[in-house]
């Protein structure tokens, strides 16, 4: 029989993005719907890249496409909770990045959810894989998860 994973602590992540929940995020069960978590993840990564100048939504010749995503839930989040998304980098490939993320509710130290997604960089015009842009590498490399557990 498998054991349920333990929610990670805030200290396991290198970068944080605050996001406000919205009334429309809640579902019929009165908690943030599962699809919203992927939006939290996407927002945290792209906000980091945009603010660092590594992604220009209109002009970057290479763009990251999400090709894989996963989320595991530990505790509910509901409007009007505040969430903080923790971000770290698990892997840098030649044309891909694997981000690991966690959603923290209000001031909780343990994650309400954790997951990952993989960006594959492609040429905007041809949609063919290209190397991860140097500007992106420079922003995300400091977020690379250490070999230590967590």
C-alpha positions as CSV (number, residue, x, y, z in Angstrom):
1,X,0.0,0.0,0.0
2,X,1.4,3.4,-0.9
3,X,1.7,6.2,1.6
4,X,0.4,9.7,1.0
5,X,3.2,12.2,0.3
6,X,3.8,14.9,2.9
7,X,3.1,18.4,1.9
8,X,6.3,20.4,1.3
9,X,7.2,23.4,3.5
10,X,7.7,26.9,2.2
11,X,11.4,26.5,2.8
12,X,11.7,24.0,0.0
13,X,11.1,26.8,-2.6
14,X,13.3,29.5,-3.9
15,X,10.9,32.1,-5.3
16,X,7.4,33.2,-4.3
17,X,4.5,34.9,-6.1
18,X,1.4,36.2,-4.2
19,X,-1.9,35.7,-6.0
20,X,-5.4,36.7,-4.8
21,X,-8.2,34.2,-5.1
22,X,-11.3,35.4,-6.8
23,X,-15.0,34.7,-6.1
24,X,-15.2,32.9,-9.5
25,X,-12.4,30.5,-8.5
26,X,-14.7,28.6,-6.1
27,X,-16.6,25.7,-7.4
28,X,-19.9,24.1,-6.2
29,X,-18.0,22.5,-3.3
30,X,-17.0,26.0,-2.0
31,X,-13.3,25.6,-2.6
32,X,-10.9,26.7,-5.4
33,X,-11.6,24.4,-8.4
34,X,-8.8,22.1,-9.5
35,X,-8.2,23.8,-12.8
36,X,-7.4,27.1,-11.1
37,X,-4.2,25.6,-9.6
38,X,-2.7,25.2,-13.1
39,X,-3.5,28.9,-13.6
40,X,-1.7,29.7,-10.4
41,X,1.4,27.7,-11.6
42,X,1.4,29.3,-15.0
43,X,1.0,32.8,-13.5
44,X,3.9,32.4,-11.1
45,X,6.3,31.2,-13.8
46,X,5.4,33.7,-16.4
47,X,5.2,36.6,-14.0
48,X,8.8,35.8,-13.0
49,X,10.0,35.6,-16.6
50,X,8.2,38.8,-17.7
51,X,9.4,40.8,-14.7
52,X,13.0,39.7,-15.2
53,X,12.8,40.7,-18.9
54,X,13.3,37.1,-20.1
55,X,9.9,36.9,-21.8
56,X,8.3,39.5,-24.1
57,X,4.8,38.2,-24.8
58,X,4.7,40.0,-28.2
59,X,8.3,39.7,-29.5
60,X,10.3,36.9,-27.9
61,X,11.4,34.6,-30.8
62,X,11.3,31.5,-28.6
63,X,8.4,30.7,-26.3
64,X,7.8,28.1,-23.7
65,X,4.9,25.7,-24.3
66,X,3.5,23.7,-21.4
67,X,3.7,20.0,-22.5
68,X,3.2,18.3,-19.1
69,X,1.5,19.3,-15.9
70,X,0.5,17.6,-12.6
71,X,-1.0,18.7,-9.3
72,X,-1.4,16.9,-6.0
73,X,-3.8,18.4,-3.5
74,X,-3.4,18.3,0.3
75,X,-5.9,20.9,1.7
76,X,-8.6,23.1,0.3
77,X,-8.2,26.7,-0.6
78,X,-11.3,29.0,-0.8
79,X,-12.1,32.6,-1.7
80,X,-11.1,35.0,-0.1
81,X,-7.9,33.2,0.8
82,X,-4.6,34.6,-0.3
83,X,-2.2,32.2,-2.0
84,X,1.5,32.2,-2.4
85,X,3.0,30.1,-5.1
86,X,6.4,28.7,-4.3
87,X,8.6,27.9,-7.3
88,X,11.8,26.0,-7.8
89,X,13.5,24.5,-10.9
90,X,13.9,20.7,-10.9
91,X,15.6,20.3,-14.3
92,X,17.2,22.3,-17.1
93,X,17.4,20.4,-20.4
94,X,18.6,21.7,-23.8
95,X,15.1,22.8,-24.8
96,X,13.0,22.2,-21.7
97,X,12.6,23.2,-18.1
98,X,10.8,21.3,-15.4
99,X,9.3,23.6,-12.7
100,X,8.1,22.4,-9.3
101,X,5.5,24.5,-7.6
102,X,3.5,24.6,-4.4
103,X,0.4,26.6,-3.4
104,X,0.4,27.9,0.2
105,X,-2.8,29.1,1.8
106,X,-2.7,32.4,3.7
107,X,0.3,32.1,6.1
108,X,0.4,28.3,6.2
109,X,3.9,26.9,6.2
110,X,2.9,23.6,4.5
111,X,1.5,23.4,1.0
112,X,-2.1,23.0,0.2
113,X,-1.1,21.6,-3.2
114,X,2.1,20.8,-5.1
115,X,2.8,20.1,-8.7
116,X,5.0,20.6,-11.7
117,X,4.9,21.6,-15.3
118,X,7.4,21.3,-18.1
119,X,8.1,24.1,-20.6
120,X,9.5,23.1,-24.0
121,X,10.9,26.1,-25.9
122,X,10.0,26.4,-29.5
123,X,10.6,29.0,-32.2
124,X,7.5,31.2,-32.3
125,X,7.3,31.1,-36.1
126,X,8.1,27.5,-36.9
127,X,6.9,25.9,-33.6
128,X,10.0,23.7,-33.7
129,X,12.1,23.1,-30.5
130,X,14.9,25.4,-29.8
131,X,17.4,25.7,-27.0
132,X,16.2,27.4,-23.8
133,X,17.0,31.1,-24.3
134,X,20.0,32.4,-22.4
135,X,17.9,35.1,-20.8
136,X,15.5,32.5,-19.4
137,X,18.4,30.3,-18.2
138,X,19.9,33.2,-16.4
139,X,16.6,33.8,-14.5
140,X,15.8,30.2,-13.6
141,X,19.2,28.7,-12.9
142,X,19.4,30.2,-9.4
143,X,16.1,28.4,-8.7
144,X,17.5,25.0,-9.4
145,X,16.6,22.6,-6.6
146,X,19.6,21.3,-4.7
147,X,20.3,17.7,-4.3
148,X,19.0,17.9,-0.7
149,X,15.5,16.5,-0.2
150,X,12.6,18.9,0.1
